[in-house]
Amino acid sequence: MKLISILLTFLIILIADLSAQTAGFLKVPDGIIHYKVFGEGPPLLFLNGGPGFSSDSYEEMADHLKSKRQVILFDQRGTGKSEMKEVSAKTITSAKMVEDIEALKNHLEIKAWDIIGQSFGGVYAMYYADRYPKSINKLILTSTLAPRKDKFQDFEYVNFYKGKSFKAERVIDSVYTEAIETAQQKIRTLEQSDSLERKRNERIISECKSLRRRGLSARYFVYQRKNIPIAIDWFINKAKQNNLVFKLANRSFNLYEIKDSLKKYDKEVLILHGQYDFIRLKAPRILHKIFSNARLEIIKNSGHLIWMDQPKITKKLILDFLE
């Protein structure tokens, strides 16, 4: 049985690797950057959300677009397989992260590419557009933020399902609450000398609380009720996040500091935003005014994860714009 389990694991890894046309590593001064390339055609870089998420959970977007484009994903520094010599305020900065994109472009021998930035990836993309405008052909910003003087995080949570209970959420709550209580009970019975076992159970409690919180908050990311279980599964089983990178990147990126220079960016920009995104509609409208050559599309009956709520519409708008 053990041999069969090992073989199945190897097969799953092999299939995952084959789904990408190529994969590799780029050496940067303070670490390595892992990237994957899907499909063929003009190059399209997809900058995923977060910050702190690895790119694995966004391969579905690559699958949507690889029929007409060569889609490139990479693990942003400190996430996934992109490893830094240290993860600190010295290595996780907007300047270094922008240089990662340009270094990857040169490594792949690409003269200029189209870019999609989703959520935090849109913030990241705007910093890159400000620093390297000639490296971009067309820019797409989806479900992203806009410059504000008072605060970087310009969003409010809107609970569309207040007072309602969902089976998927009840299961999540039950499973992780039970796991937390079991670990807490274990700690209470341990002798003080059992420090390693105590630390193991404390880690279990921390991880379970994080997963429970993410699972229960998934409802805020989609609008259509049928997609809530899909969003929960995505957050718990697919979206792997480095919390330290999340904190450090949030501190380093501040769109207001590049607001005025973004007004000089004259390439074509497509702004896609869900009608019921928790990032207020004020944000895409601000972006629409900032960019001189921008087009704004509000995706109806959609939340923050527009590719879950409206996959066909999202794909069509993106591919039509890139033609």
N, C-alpha and C positions, 0 to 999 in steps of 0.2 A: 504493500500500500504506500509506503514511504517513497519508493522508487517512482510509482505512478504519479504521486503528488508532485515530485520534483520535475518529472517530465512535463506534466500539465503546466506548471509554473513557467518552465522554459519555453513551452509552446506559446503561452500567452504573451510573454516578453517578445518572442520572435515575431508574432503577428503584429504587436504594437509597433515594433521597429520597422516592419515592412510597410505599415500604413503611411509612413513618411518616405518620400522618394530618397532623401538623403538626410543625414543627421551628422553633426560634428561639433567641435569645440573651437572657440576662438580665444587665444591667449591675450589677456589685457594686463597692464602693469601690476595690478593687485589681485589677480585671480584668473578664472576662466569663465567664458560665456558659452552655454550650450544652446544650439539652434537646430531647427528642423525645417525641411523644405517639402512642400506638398504640391503635386501637379506640375503643369507646364504652362508657359505663356509669359506675358509681361509680369515683372516682379511686383508683388503686393505684400508689404510688411504689415502684420497685425500686432498691435501693441495691446496686450490684455489689461484688464482691470486689476484692482487691488487697492493700494499697492500691497505687495507681499505675496501675491498668488503666483504659482508656477504656471507655465503655459499649457500643461497637459490638459487641463480642464476646458481649454478653448479650442481643442482640435476639431470639435464639431463645426465651428465656424470655418475652419480650413476646408473641411469636407464640403461645406456649402459652396465654396468659391473656387475650389481647385479645378473644376471642369474648364474654366476659362482663364485662370490665372495661376501663376506660380506663387503660392502663398507661403510666406516665411514667418515662423513663430520662433521666439527665443525666450528662455528663462531670464527674466530681469535679474540683475546681480543680487546674489544672496538668496535666490529662490530656486526651487527645483534642483537641477544638476549644475547650475551656475554657482560656483563656489568662490568665495573671497578668502584671502589670507586671514582677514578678520572682518566681522560685520560690526561696523561702528559708524559714528558720525563722520569719520574720516573717509570711509569707503562708500557709504550710501548717501550720495549727494546728487542733486539735479545735474550739475556740471559733468560728473563722471558718467552718469547714466545716459546723458545725451551723447557723450563721446563713444559709448558702447555701440550706439546705433550706427554712427558714422563709420566706426571701425568694422562693424559687421558688413556694412554696405561695401566697403573697400575689399574686405576679405572675400566676399562673394563676387567681386569684380563687376559690380553694378554701378552704372553711371548715375542713374536717378531712378527712383521707384515711387509707386503710389503707397499711401499709408492710411491705415484705419486705426484709430485710437478709441478704445471702448472704456467708458467711465474714467478711472484714473489714467488709463492708456491714452485718453484724449488729452489730458493735461500734459502727459509725457510727450505726446506728439506735437503739441503747441510749442513746448520748449525746444524741441528739435527743429520745428519749422522756423522758429525765431533765430536759431543759431545757424542752421544749414538750409535756407530756403531753396537754394539751387539744387539740392539733392532730392527734392520732392517734385513729382509731376502733379498729382492730385491728392488732396487731403480730405479724409472723411472722419468726422467726429460724431460718435454715437453715445448717447446717454451720459454726457460729460458735464463738467463744471465750467463756470465762467469766472472771470476776474471780479473780485469784490474787495473793497478796501477793509471792511470790518472783520471778515473771517474767510479762511480758505474753503472750509466745508460748507457749501451753500446748499444745504438740503434739509428737508423736514420729513419725518416718517409719517406716512398717511396710512392708517389702518382701515382698509376698505371692508374688512370682515369683522369689525369690532363686535364682540358679543357672540360670535359664531365659533363653533368648535369643529375641528376636522379630524377625521380618523387618523390620518398620517401624523398630525401633530400630537394626538393623544398617545400614539405608539412611541414616538420619539421621547415624549415627556416621561412615559412609564419606563422605558428601557434604560435611559440615562440616569433617571432618578434612582432606580433600583441599583444600578452599578455604583453610583456615588454613595448610597447608603451602605452597600456591602463593603466598600473600601473603608468608609469611616468606621464601621463596626470592627473591621479587621485591625485598624490602627488602635482602637480602644483596648483590644485584647493583647497587643504586643508589649513585650518587655522593652524598657528603654534601650537595652543593648542591641535590639534588633533594628539598627539604624538603616541598613540597606533595604529591608522589607518595608519599613516605615516610609522611606523615600519613594519606593516603587508605588505604594498605594497612594501617596500624596500626588504623584505624577498622574496616576489613573484618575483621581478626583479632578485634578486640573484639566486634563484632556476631556473628560466626560462633560464637565461644566461648559467648556468651550464649544464642544460639538452640540450639546443640548441647546445652548444659546443661539448658535448659528442655524440649527434646524428650525427652531421656533420663530426665528426672525425671517426665514426664507419667504414667508408670505408677502413681505414688503417689496420683494424684487420682481414679482409678476403680478399682473392684473387679473388674468383669467383664472377662475377658481380651479379649473381642470389641471392647470399647470403647477399648482402648489406642491403636489407630491414630487413632481419632476424637479422643482427648485430645491426642495428639501434634500432629495437624493444628490443633487449637484453640489450643494454646500457641504454635505457630510461625507460623501464618498469620492468626490472628484476634485473639489476646490481645496487644494492644500496651500495653507498660508503661513508665512513666516511673520509672526507678530512683531518681532524686533524691526524687520525691514519695513513693515507697515508704519510703525511709529517714526522711524528715521526718515523715510521718504516723505511722509506727510509734513514733517518739519522743514524739509529742504525745498519743496515745491510750493511756490506762491505765485499764482498767475498774475496777481496785481502788479508785480514788479516788471512784467514784460507786456503789460496791456498796451501801452503806447506804441511800442515797436511792432506789436502784432498788427496794428492798423496799417502798417506799410507792406504787409504780406499780400501779394496780389494774385497768387495762384488760385485755381478753382477749389472751392471748399463746399462739401456737402455736410449739413448738420442734420442728424437724425435723432429724434427724441420721442420717448413714449408719452402719450397723452396723460397717463397717470403715473409717471415716474416720480419717485420720492424727491428727486432733484427738481425743484420747481421750474415751471415753464419759463420763468423769468430768465433762467440761465441760457437756454438756447437762443432766446430773443436778444440777449445781450451780445452773444457771440455773432449772431447774424448782423448786428450793427457794426461790430468791430472789424470783421473781415469784409473787404471791399468787393470781393467776387464770390460771395457765398449764397448758397441756396438752403432754405430751411424746410424740412419735412417733419410734421408731427404725426407719429404713428398712432392711429386710433386704437382704442381698446388694448393698450399695451402699457406695461410697467417699465422698470429699469432694464430688465433682460429682454430686449425687444426680439432677439433671435429665438427665444422660447415662446413668447406670446404671439409673434407675427413673423414666423420664419420665411414664408414665401414672399411677403411684401418687402421684408428687409433685404433679402437676397436680390430681388428684382431692382430695388432702388439703388443698391450698391453697384451691381453689374451694369445697369443702364448708365449710371453716372461715369463709370470707368471706361465705357466704350468711346 
